[in-house]
Amino acid sequence: MKLLTKQILKRLPPLYSQENVTDPVAQVKFFNPAGAGTWYATEFDGVDRFFGLVILHERELGYFSLSELQSYRGSFGLGIERDKFFEPQPLSKLRRLGT
């Protein structure tokens, strides 16, 4: 699965552009279909580095890498996928939903 499309790339703001935004919007969601891990990207450097909400063992804001998402293989050899049905949402809403 292609993790980033041209349409998503156009929507993702540059890295550090939302530092003063009270409630940034997650533009894309990635997830591990065979285990733990969900990543919501709010910013992208245009090459490899995202910033957003990361949910693994805990929830935290932080950086994550496109190349690491692409290279990961978990149970049954499954890789990280993009939620094709995800609609951009503010991080505050995602935190309330517990997703």
Backbone bond lengths (Angstrom), bond angles and torsions (degrees), N, CA, C in turn:
res aa  C-N    CA-C-N  psi(-1)  N-CA   C-N-CA  omega(-1)  CA-C   N-CA-C  phi
1 M - - - 1.445 - - 1.525 108.85 -
2 K 1.322 115.38 138.11 1.460 120.93 175.91 1.525 108.28 -78.47
3 L 1.331 116.71 121.29 1.458 120.28 -176.05 1.526 113.09 -77.10
4 L 1.324 117.33 -29.05 1.463 120.03 179.05 1.522 110.23 -127.55
5 T 1.311 115.66 133.60 1.460 121.31 174.71 1.526 108.48 -107.54
6 K 1.314 116.76 166.14 1.464 120.67 177.14 1.522 110.81 -59.97
7 Q 1.321 116.25 -37.79 1.464 120.50 179.67 1.537 111.33 -62.86
8 I 1.316 116.83 -44.27 1.466 120.65 178.79 1.527 110.12 -66.03
9 L 1.316 117.48 -42.25 1.462 120.88 179.25 1.527 111.57 -58.20
10 K 1.315 117.20 -37.30 1.463 121.04 178.55 1.529 111.72 -66.77
11 R 1.323 116.97 -32.27 1.471 121.45 -177.91 1.514 113.56 -80.93
12 L 1.322 117.65 -28.38 1.469 120.84 -174.48 1.525 111.15 -73.79
13 P 1.325 117.56 120.00 1.462 120.48 176.93 1.526 110.84 -68.80
14 P 1.339 116.09 157.70 1.472 119.58 177.92 1.523 111.92 -64.63
15 L 1.306 114.34 152.90 1.465 121.40 177.07 1.525 109.89 -55.78
16 Y 1.307 116.69 137.57 1.471 127.17 179.08 1.529 114.48 75.49
17 S 1.324 118.40 -0.65 1.467 119.92 -177.05 1.522 112.90 -76.48
18 Q 1.332 118.06 -13.42 1.452 120.85 -176.00 1.528 112.34 -114.53
19 E 1.306 116.56 19.87 1.465 120.08 -178.79 1.524 112.93 -56.95
20 N 1.310 117.50 -32.51 1.462 121.06 -178.27 1.524 113.17 -102.14
21 V 1.322 117.08 9.28 1.462 121.52 177.36 1.524 108.03 -84.43
22 T 1.325 115.94 125.75 1.463 120.65 -176.71 1.522 112.82 -64.02
23 D 1.325 116.87 -41.76 1.465 121.05 -176.13 1.529 109.46 -136.16
24 P 1.340 117.50 79.46 1.465 120.02 -178.22 1.527 112.05 -62.40
25 V 1.309 114.26 156.31 1.464 121.43 -177.19 1.525 109.83 -100.61
26 A 1.317 115.56 129.01 1.467 120.94 172.86 1.530 107.39 -75.55
27 Q 1.318 116.22 126.53 1.461 121.24 -176.40 1.523 113.29 -96.69
28 V 1.324 116.72 -21.54 1.466 120.66 -177.50 1.526 109.06 -151.97
29 K 1.323 115.39 148.15 1.466 122.10 179.78 1.525 108.95 -121.91
30 F 1.342 115.15 130.75 1.458 122.21 173.49 1.523 107.65 -116.19
31 F 1.335 116.82 149.74 1.466 119.32 -179.56 1.516 110.98 -151.02
32 N 1.324 114.41 159.18 1.454 122.50 176.11 1.528 106.85 -94.93
33 P 1.329 118.71 111.93 1.458 120.48 -176.48 1.528 114.40 -71.56
34 A 1.336 116.91 -13.01 1.464 119.78 -176.44 1.523 112.77 -119.72
35 G 1.334 117.29 15.94 1.455 118.83 -178.59 1.507 112.00 -179.35
36 A 1.310 115.01 -161.83 1.461 120.65 -178.23 1.520 110.71 -76.53
37 G 1.311 115.07 149.45 1.450 120.90 173.51 1.514 112.77 130.46
38 T 1.323 115.04 118.71 1.462 122.72 173.08 1.518 106.77 -140.30
39 W 1.331 115.67 135.93 1.455 122.20 -178.25 1.524 108.31 -129.22
40 Y 1.332 116.46 126.08 1.467 122.74 176.89 1.520 107.85 -112.79
41 A 1.305 117.96 116.20 1.467 121.51 -177.08 1.524 111.08 -93.24
42 T 1.331 114.59 128.73 1.466 120.84 175.62 1.526 111.56 -106.91
43 E 1.337 117.45 -22.26 1.464 122.53 -178.53 1.526 109.33 -145.73
44 F 1.335 115.63 157.59 1.470 120.60 -179.48 1.522 108.74 -147.79
45 D 1.326 116.63 140.23 1.466 120.02 -179.97 1.526 112.92 -81.62
46 G 1.334 117.29 -1.24 1.460 121.54 179.34 1.514 113.95 87.68
47 V 1.335 116.21 -5.70 1.469 120.03 -178.27 1.525 110.83 -124.46
48 D 1.344 116.30 -64.33 1.460 118.92 -172.38 1.526 114.33 -147.11
49 R 1.302 119.08 -18.39 1.466 121.01 -169.07 1.531 112.14 -108.12
50 F 1.339 114.27 126.56 1.457 122.23 175.21 1.521 109.93 -106.56
51 F 1.331 115.56 161.09 1.451 122.22 165.70 1.510 106.39 -129.52
52 G 1.340 116.32 140.65 1.450 119.78 178.51 1.510 111.89 171.68
53 L 1.324 114.07 -162.18 1.453 122.02 -179.50 1.521 108.96 -88.97
54 V 1.326 115.41 125.76 1.465 121.79 179.71 1.521 107.72 -115.81
55 I 1.329 116.00 127.55 1.464 121.26 178.75 1.525 107.60 -120.71
56 L 1.314 115.31 104.17 1.462 121.59 174.24 1.516 106.42 -120.19
57 H 1.305 117.26 -101.62 1.460 120.12 175.56 1.524 110.18 -84.17
58 E 1.310 115.39 -25.68 1.461 122.80 176.96 1.523 107.97 -136.72
59 R 1.318 115.89 169.08 1.461 121.49 174.74 1.514 108.07 -98.92
60 E 1.324 115.94 129.93 1.452 117.99 176.75 1.522 110.13 -156.75
61 L 1.315 114.57 152.99 1.453 120.66 172.11 1.512 107.21 -84.25
62 G 1.327 116.34 137.45 1.449 118.51 179.96 1.505 112.42 -177.66
63 Y 1.309 114.62 -175.58 1.455 122.95 -178.94 1.526 109.71 -96.36
64 F 1.318 115.43 147.80 1.459 120.69 172.89 1.524 108.72 -149.07
65 S 1.305 115.20 161.30 1.455 122.11 -167.96 1.527 112.22 -110.39
66 L 1.325 116.11 133.37 1.463 121.69 175.06 1.524 109.97 -61.60
67 S 1.329 117.30 -43.02 1.469 119.85 -178.22 1.529 111.67 -63.33
68 E 1.326 117.56 -36.26 1.467 119.72 177.26 1.527 110.86 -69.16
69 L 1.323 117.28 -40.46 1.466 119.80 176.93 1.533 110.16 -61.83
70 Q 1.321 116.89 -41.27 1.466 121.12 -178.16 1.523 112.99 -69.51
71 S 1.317 117.05 -32.45 1.468 119.47 -175.35 1.529 113.68 -88.92
72 Y 1.328 117.74 -14.42 1.469 120.94 -176.00 1.535 110.85 -65.87
73 R 1.324 115.46 135.92 1.469 121.84 171.99 1.520 106.91 -132.97
74 G 1.305 115.78 122.23 1.455 121.36 -178.36 1.505 111.43 -107.02
75 S 1.318 115.32 -146.40 1.461 121.54 -179.90 1.523 110.54 -54.67
76 F 1.298 115.26 138.35 1.466 122.75 177.74 1.528 112.41 61.68
77 G 1.343 117.39 16.61 1.455 121.12 179.31 1.515 114.76 75.86
78 L 1.340 116.22 11.86 1.463 119.65 -178.43 1.516 111.01 -76.42
79 G 1.314 115.73 141.19 1.454 121.65 178.13 1.520 111.27 -100.87
80 I 1.314 115.13 178.70 1.459 121.89 176.61 1.528 108.56 -69.21
81 E 1.315 115.85 142.24 1.462 120.96 -179.99 1.522 110.87 -120.89
82 R 1.323 115.27 160.46 1.462 122.23 173.75 1.520 107.93 -99.58
83 D 1.315 116.35 135.66 1.464 121.04 176.40 1.524 107.66 -75.09
84 K 1.322 116.50 103.80 1.468 121.69 -176.71 1.524 112.61 -67.29
85 F 1.312 117.74 -17.23 1.462 121.29 -176.70 1.522 113.10 -104.06
86 F 1.324 116.78 3.07 1.463 121.22 -179.58 1.521 110.34 -69.91
87 E 1.319 115.48 132.22 1.462 122.64 174.30 1.526 107.91 -105.43
88 P 1.349 118.16 136.91 1.464 119.62 179.54 1.528 112.01 -51.06
89 Q 1.340 114.93 135.69 1.464 121.51 -176.60 1.519 109.96 -144.44
90 P 1.334 117.18 147.92 1.466 119.92 175.27 1.525 110.75 -63.89
91 L 1.321 116.09 147.27 1.461 120.08 -179.99 1.520 112.09 -60.13
92 S 1.327 117.61 -32.76 1.468 119.95 179.98 1.536 110.83 -60.61
93 K 1.293 117.41 -37.44 1.473 120.97 178.98 1.529 110.43 -69.47
94 L 1.314 117.40 -41.13 1.469 121.12 179.58 1.513 111.30 -64.43
95 R 1.319 116.06 -37.12 1.475 119.10 177.91 1.515 111.22 -67.52
96 R 1.324 117.92 -37.76 1.471 121.25 177.98 1.522 111.99 -67.02
97 L 1.317 116.30 -36.36 1.467 120.34 -178.73 1.517 112.37 -71.34
98 G 1.316 115.68 -19.87 1.466 118.73 179.64 1.513 112.30 74.46
99 T 1.326 117.37 23.63 1.465 120.19 -178.12 1.499 112.11 -88.32
